[in-house]
Amino acid sequence: MDTFAQSLWSALARPRIPRPALATDVDVDILICGGGFMGLSTALHLARAGVTVAVAEGKEVGFGASGRNTGFVVPSLKTAIGPEDVIDRMGPIFAERLVSLVGQSGDIVFDLVRDLSLDCDAEQSGWLQPAHSRAMLAVVDRRAREWQRRGTDVVMLDRAATAQQVGADVYHGALFVRSGGQINPLAYARGLADACIAAGVHLFEDTPISGFERTGNGWRALASQGSVRAKRVLLATNGLVGALVPEVDASIIPARVFQIATQRYDCATQSQILPNRMPVADTRRHTFAVRWSPDGRLMTGGLVVAGPRAVQRAQAKFSERLARFFPGLEKPQAAHAWTGTIAVTIDSYPRFMSVAPNMDAIIGCNGRGVALTTALGRELARHYAGTGENFVLPQEKPKAIPMRRLAALAPSLWLPFSEFRDARESARA
């Protein structure tokens, strides 16, 4: 059973406005498959540039990872990747483009929210990355200096200041990024969809694409009740691409992530834990991430070993984790629990892929989706419309992950050992 309707975001977001399914034949400049943040941001900015665009979403807007995550707006790549690492991986030209965009990505989200007057409980309260060990404190401090050299507004907090912001004295210090924050991600997706419609985007829900046919230099995308003829196709399906384009699916690892939201807590508790309402994601291998919801619930999540009753095990595991981090907290109880699928790449970098002539895919934000997809969508629209410089990511062919069926088991195999190492490092600290 799918858990989309069980999420806290489904309970808090304004009711869905159903969009019609594709029921005829449509001609546009660009077709985007996928109605998540990436697809919607790209479509909105394309339409604003005068490009005719259609979005085909197989279920409803935000149904995938976009509407199910914790709503962190994180202007950063994964913990293991700093600006200098990007240069080593991508070379100076693409690296500086990507690093610059990542540094701006928090402001890009919140500026868009303000520009469109989106009702999505947006709070630009900053984002905190605390170090769980002395070794990681050195890494985080180096990251802070790398970002500061590029003009990004980040600061390092010492142990006392970190304890005050978190509400628990368990960290050695923290990287604080002022432009980060949090939103209701499903409400954000629905608001972007409204803006797309207002800008002239053809938005179709309940329209899974079953296949593609070549039409001269373009494509005809087939659905059950109609088709879309487009000069270019963009696959923005993230971890749910599946059998539609097998070579793209083979290039990523779909990973199930679980989230819970507790019972509501009173104002006194909210003033003691995360008193300034900044979301926290620490440096553990299995990251401890926590935030306040708009209605006073603690939200957290992560991975659990796959198998039967995984959602129930996630409820117990993450409730216990909250109680361990905040020992004075009234016993956490998971009032909401849900799961979704993200796209993971082997090296934790996003990918811009050329699948075929005039068919591209952009995928793999590795859990940094809210900020990075919004920003990449804007830049990709500029690239397609010819109004911007070269795109921030190099374009490459899809590369299959070796032994991908075994790689799909990696999160479950990786988790127990990683949690053991995290616990040992924290105990030593």
URSULHU-V974043 format. One line per field, one symbol per residue. burial: b if it has 24 or more other ideal C-beta (glycine too) atoms within 12 Angstrom, else e. Layout:
burial = ???
This chain:
burial = eebbebbbbbebbeebeebebbeeebebbbbbbbbbbbbbbbbbbbbbbebbbbbbbbbbbbbbbbbbbbbbbbbbbbbebbbebbeebbeeebbebbbbbbbbbbbbbbebbeebebebbbbbbbbbbbbbbeebbebbbebbebbeebebebbbbeeeebbbbbbbebbbbbbbbbbbbbbbbbbbbbbbbbbbbebebbbbbbbbbeebeeeeebbbbbbeebbbbbbbbbbbbbbbbbebbebbbbbbbbbbbbbbbbbebeeebbebbbebbbbbbbbbbbbbbbbbbbebbbbbbbbbbbeeebbebbbebbbebbeebbeebeebebbbbbbbbbbbbeebbbbbbbbeeebbbbbbbbbbbbbbbbbbbbbbbbbbbeeeeebbbeebebeebeeeeeebebbbebbeeebeebeebbeeb
